[in-house]
């Protein structure tokens, strides 16, 4: 019996098969990462391609144009296929995007955090995990400190090396004695210049001002405040006075000094201490005439005299917090977590993270040899590994505005040169904070 084939039926069936196959392929769960740094667009794309090649899981990266990240995120998050992984910029970002952030408390990447206090969340839930960190504190030249502790005439007799400096009282005693014996030590002063040249006051109006606000938040168990009491004003004053009273530059002359001037003073071995961060090593090493050896670059926490100084670590933070979209499908969430686990806990992934992407990650999955050899970064991880210490998070991301910081910097400068008292700093801090926070809440 001759068989007849209905060609239109075959074509239709074939078309339906191909259509269903395409739909199945398109419905395969994938990862969508929204990147906020245009300068790393190619590197994230390469990471995505490598991940897909190794796992078969599709992944795409979209990079927001410079200065448009929040706008781009708002547009993309409402689409049928929204980002499954995105960035939030600290506690403020967490509040803004909390309706879209999944709880990561049970995730592997949270468990891998060396210091879980670096994550952001509330009510027992974790909404953002840092994936690249920096740190700042008081950098010191240990060669000068060793020379000081070898002096028979030193006033501080109860400790024998820099490791004994574990609170404000000891820091103050050592710094003031180094200042008094500067000539004997062959240096000019204990601390580098306090910089107040225009635009050069960020170490004080942001990084140092982080300290009293962090302690107030901790005391009140909050992530932000519309009104502050500046409860730790005297502690803020303690450390600032130590800087300006034991500096290479007379306090009345600080208005002409830049951060670069301070870094040069430290690199040339003229001073023992300078407040700065992990980014400072390249400046020190690159300074013409640098005399500070890599092995002598060390960190101390910024002690201020708050009870429990001895348990304080460095100021560690980031504006790079990874978040998982809680409104993405369960399958999309699962493969997105697989990508993060691949990036931060496989040989190829870690090479991309620390190499191509240049991330200094806070995860215990990275060995010392898998991180940069920068001495200040090594110091940061030395502190992070000490389970008896707690890091001070970067709460300056909650500061109300640049205008607030500018006014605070001007008040600190006026205090430094002697045209205002500390009460002027305190009232500027408190009143400026309240005014700018209120202005931020005004419609329009």
N, C-alpha and C positions, 0 to 999 in steps of 0.2 A: 504494500500500500504506500502510495506516494505521500510524503509529508509536505505540508505547505507552512511557510513561516510568514507571519504577519509583520512586515518591516516597520510600519508605524508603531506597532506595539513594542517591538524590540527597542526601537530608538527611544520611545517614551520610558521604558523600563530602565534602559541604560542611563538616561538623563536623571531619573529619580535616584538611581544608585549613586551616581556621581555627586548629586546634590546632597544626599544624605551623608556621604563620606565627607564632603566639604564641611557640612554643618557639624559633623562629629568632630572634625579636626579643629574647627573654629571654636567649638565649645570645650575643647580640652583646657583644663585649668592652667593658667599661666601667671607669671609674675609681671607686675607693672610698677616700676620704680620711678617716682618723680624726683628728679635731681634738682637741687637749688644752686649748684655751683657751675656756671657755664664753662669755667676753665678746666673742669674735669669731665666734660661731656664724652670725649673720645675714650677716656679711661673706663668710665662706667659702661659704655657700650661694649668695650672689649671684655669687661668682666661678665656682662650678660651673655655674650657670644660663647665665652668659654664655659659658663655654667650650662647653657643649653647643649653644647657639644658633649659635655660629660654626663649630663643627666637626662637629656631628651625633653626637659621641661621648657616650654617656650617662655621667653622673657623679653620685654621691651623696656627701654629707658627713654623718658621724655625729659628734656632739660629746659627749665624756665629761663627766659632771657634775664639778663642782669637787672636786678631791682624789681622784678615782676613775680617773684615766687608766690607770695600770698594770693595775688590776683589769679595766677595760673592754677594754683591748687583749688581755689574756689570754683573755677570753671570746670576743671577736670573731675573733681570729686562728685559732681552731680550727674556725670555721664553714665550710660548703661554699663560701660567697662571702665570703672574708675581706677585710680592708682591703688595698688594693694599695699605698697610701702611708700611712706612719705616722711618728710622731716618736720619736726616742730622745734621751735627755738627757745626751749626752756619752760619755766612755769607759766608764763603768760601765754605762750603758744599752746601749752597743754590745756589751759582753760578755754581758749578759743576753739580748740578742735576736739574737746573731750567727747563729744557726741559721735566722733568718728574713730576713736582710738580704742583698740582692743586691749584687754588686760594681759600683760606679758609676764605676770608673776611666775607662771609655771613654764615659761619658755627656757630653752637651753641657753640662749644668749644672756638672759638675766642671771642664770645660775653661774655663768662663766665670768661675770663681773668680779674683778678683784676687790672692789669696794662698792657694795650694793647701795650705799648711800648716795652714789652718783646718779642713780636712776631717779626719775621724777614720777610722782603719782600721789594718790591720796586715798584715805579710807581703806588701806590695805591692798590697793590695786596699783599696778605699775603701768603707766601709759607711754613712757618714753625712756629709751635706753641709749646712753651715749656710745657712739661708735668711734669717736676721735676726741682725744682730750689734750689739754694743755695745763700748765700749772705755773703758779708764781709764788714767790716767797722772798726771803732775804738770801741773796746769793752771797757767799763768802769765799775768800781766798784762804784755803787751809794752810798754805805755806806761811802766811802772816800769822794765822792763829797759832800754829805750832811754835813759831818764833816767840809769840807772846807768852805762851804757857811754859816756855823754857826760861823766861826771865826770873831771876831770883827776886827781883824787886816787885813782881806783880802783886797787886792788891787782892786779887781773887785767888784764894788758896784752897777752896773746898772742892774744886774740880780741876782736872788735869788736861782736858782737851775739849774740843768743840762739842763732842757728844754729850758733855755735861750741861750744855746750854739748853735747858728744856722748859724754861718759863721766862716771863718778862723780867723778873727780878734779876735772874742770872744774866740775861742778855744785856740789861741796862748796866749791871756792874762791870761786865767784860768790856762793853763798848766804851763806857766812860773811862775805864782804865787804859784802854788802847789809845783813846784820844789824848789822855794825859801823857802817855809814853810814846807818842807818835815818832818823835825825833829819835828816840832810842831804838825804835823798831825800823827806822829808815823809811817811814811813810809820812804822808801829810795829814791824814785824819782817819777816823774810824769809818765814816760814811761818805759816799759820793755825793755830789751836789743834788740838792732838792730843786728840780727843774720847774720853773714857772714862766719860761718864755711862752708867748702866745701859742696855744695848741699843744703844749708840752706838759700839761698838768694831769694827764689821764692816770698816772700812777697813784695820784692822791685823791682826785675827785671821783674816781671809779674803783680802782683796785684796792686802795687802802680803805675807802669809804664802804667797801663791801663788808669789812669786818664788823662794825657796830650794827649794821642792818642784819647780817646773818645771825648774830647773837640775839637780836631783838625778835627776829622771826622764830628762832629756836625757843626762846623763852615763852612766846605767845602761841607756839605751835601753829604757825600760819605760813603760807607761801607768798603772801603779799599783804600790803596794808595801804589804805587810803590816807591814813594819818599815822604818823610815828611819834613816839615819845623821845627817841634817841636815848634810850635807857643807858647805853654804853658810851655816852659822850666822853666820859673821863678816860675810858680805855682807848678810844680813838686819839684823844689828846696825848696819852702816855707815849704811844709809839711815834706819833708825829713830832712831839717835842724831842724825843731821842734822836730822830733823824736830823732835825734842823739845828740842834744844839751841839752835835758832834760831827759836823760836816766839814768837808774841805773848803766849802764856800760860806762866807759870812751870810747870815740869814737875811741881811738887808740887800744883798746882791743877787738873790736867787731869781729875780725877774728876767735876767738875761740868759739863764742857763737852760739848755736843752737836754733831752734824754741822751742824745748822742754825746754831749759833753760828759755826762755822768758815766756812760759806758767806757769812754776813753780813759777817764780817771781810774776806773777799775782795771781795765786791760793793761794799763801802764804800771800797775802795782802801787799806785799812789794811796789807795784806800783798801780797807779790809772788807767792807760790806756795801751792797747796793740792793735795793728792792727792784726786782724784775722777774721775768719768767723764762720758761723753757726755750723760747724763741731767741734768747739773748746770746747763746753760745756762738752762733755764727758771727754776731757782731764782735764778740770778744776775740775769737780766733782770727777774724779778718782785720783786726785793728793793726795798723802799722806800728811796730814796736811792742806788740803784745808780749808780756813777760809771764802771764799766768798759764801754768801748765794744766793740761787737760785733767790730770788726776787730782788737781787741787781745787777744781770748781765744785762747790758743794752748796746745798740748800739748808736753810733754817726756816721753820714756820714763822709767820708774822705774829709774834706773841704780843699781847696787849694788857696782860694782867687780869684777865677774866679767870674766875675760879675754874680749875681743871686745865690750865695751860699745858700741863705735862702730857695730856692726851691728845693735843691738837697736832694735826698734820699740815700739809701744804694746802694752798687754795687751788683746788682742782676743778676744772669745769670745761664747758664747751657750749656752743650754740648748735651742735650737731647731734640731735636726738632722733633716733629712728622710731617710727610709729607704724603700727599695723592697722590697716583699715578694718574696723569692726563691722562695716556694712558690706564688705566684700563677701563673696560666697565662702563657705567653709573650706571647700577644696582650694580656692585661691589663697586663703589664709595659710593653709597647710604648706602649699608649695612655696609661698613667700618666706615662711619660716625655714624651709629647706634651703632656700637661697642664702639666707643669713647664716645658717649653720655651715653651709659650704664655704662662704666667704671668710668666715672667722675660725674655721676648724678643719680645713683640709690644706694639704701642702700647696696646691695650686691657688686655692682661694686666698690663703694668707700671703702668698707671694704677691698677688695682685693688690691686696689690701694695703700692705706695708710698702710695696714697691711702686707699682703704677699709680695707685691712688694716694700714696704718701700718708696713710693714716697712722697715727700713733694711737693704737687701740687700747682699751682698758681691760681686755679679756685675758684670763689666765691661760688660755689655749696657746698664746704666743710665748715662746721662750725668749730669753735675753738675746740670743743670736738672731732672732727673727724681728728684732726691733732695731731702730737706728742706734748708732754707737755714740750719739750725743751725750756728754756727761750729765747734763741737766735732766735729760729724759731718763737716764739711768737713776738719777737721784729721785725723780718723781716716783718711779716704780719701786724704789727701795722703801719710800714712805708708804706707798699703797700696800706693799706686802706686809707691813707691820700691823698685825691685828689689834695691837693695843692703842693704835692711833685712829682718829677720825679725820677725814678730809674736811676742809671748809669749802662748801659749794659756791659757785659763782651766782650770787643772788643779784648782782648788779644788772642782770638782764631785766629786773623788775623796776629799775630806776625810771622815774616818770618821763624824762625827756633829756635831750642834750642841753637845753636851756637851763634846766635844774643843775646839771653837772657844771656848766659854765659858771653859774652864779656861786656854786659851792667852791669851785676852784679859785674864783676871785676873792672869796671870803678867807680861804686858807692862805692865799698870798698876802692879803692885808694883815692877817695875824702874824705871818712869818716876818714881814718887814716892820711890824710894830705899829701899824696905823689902826689896828682894831684888836680887841681882846677875844678870848675864846668864846665868850657868850655870843659874840657876833657870828662866829662860825656855827654855833649850835642853833641859834634862831634862824639863820639862813637855811640851814639843813632842814629843820622842821617845817618852817613856813613855806619854803620853796617846794618841798615835797608835797605838802597838802594842796598848794595852789595848782601845781602842774598835774597832779592826779585828778583834781576836780576838773581842770580844763580838758583833760582827756576824755572825760565822761560827758562833756557838753555835746548836744546834737550838732551835726554839721562840722 
